Amino acid sequence: MSPATSKPVVVVADDDPDILKLVKFAVERQGCTAVGVEDGDEAFRQIYAAPPALAILDVRMPHLTGMEVLRV
């Protein structure tokens, strides 16, 4: 896909699989590509390897919290 037609990428991080699935579904319904991760370490790696248009982070996750991911 060319950059003009590619969908914005949104990283969704939550350690609760049901919430992760629900938020990913909502993001994809808005026309974005949702990348789901289950803990703060995974979120950190994903965000800094390929910066997304948006990151939706759970505040309380294993390893790194959402707030810690933003501070690093």
C-alpha positions in Angstrom: 0.0 0.0 0.0 1.1 3.5 -0.6 1.3 5.9 2.3 -1.7 7.8 1.0 -3.9 4.7 1.2 -2.5 3.0 4.3 -4.5 2.8 7.5 -3.3 4.5 10.7 -1.9 2.0 13.1 -3.1 2.0 16.7 -1.3 0.0 19.4 -3.8 -1.3 22.0 -2.2 -2.6 25.3 -4.2 -4.4 28.0 -3.5 -7.4 30.1 -7.2 -8.4 30.1 -7.9 -10.4 26.9 -11.6 -9.4 26.8 -10.9 -5.7 27.0 -8.1 -6.0 24.5 -10.4 -7.7 22.0 -13.1 -5.1 22.6 -10.9 -2.1 22.1 -9.2 -3.6 19.1 -12.6 -4.2 17.5 -13.7 -0.6 18.2 -10.4 0.7 16.7 -10.7 -1.4 13.6 -14.4 -0.3 13.1 -13.0 3.2 12.8 -10.8 2.2 9.8 -7.5 1.8 11.6 -5.2 -1.2 12.0 -5.1 -2.3 15.6 -2.0 -4.0 17.0 -2.8 -5.7 20.3 -0.2 -6.4 23.0 -0.7 -7.9 26.5 1.8 -6.2 28.7 3.9 -3.0 29.1 7.1 -4.6 27.8 5.4 -5.6 24.6 3.8 -2.2 24.3 7.2 -0.5 24.7 8.8 -2.6 22.1 6.0 -2.2 19.6 5.7 1.6 20.0 9.4 2.3 19.7 10.1 -0.2 16.9 7.4 1.3 14.7 5.7 4.4 16.1 2.0 4.2 15.7 -0.5 7.0 15.0 -2.0 6.4 18.5 -1.4 4.2 21.5 -4.1 3.1 23.9 -2.5 1.9 27.1 -3.9 0.3 30.2 -2.6 2.0 33.3 -2.1 -1.2 35.3 -0.3 -3.9 33.3 2.5 -6.4 34.1 6.1 -5.4 33.7 5.6 -1.7 32.7 2.4 0.3 33.4 1.0 2.4 30.6 2.4 5.5 32.3 5.9 3.9 32.5 5.7 3.1 28.8 5.2 6.8 28.1 8.0 7.9 30.4 10.7 5.6 29.0 
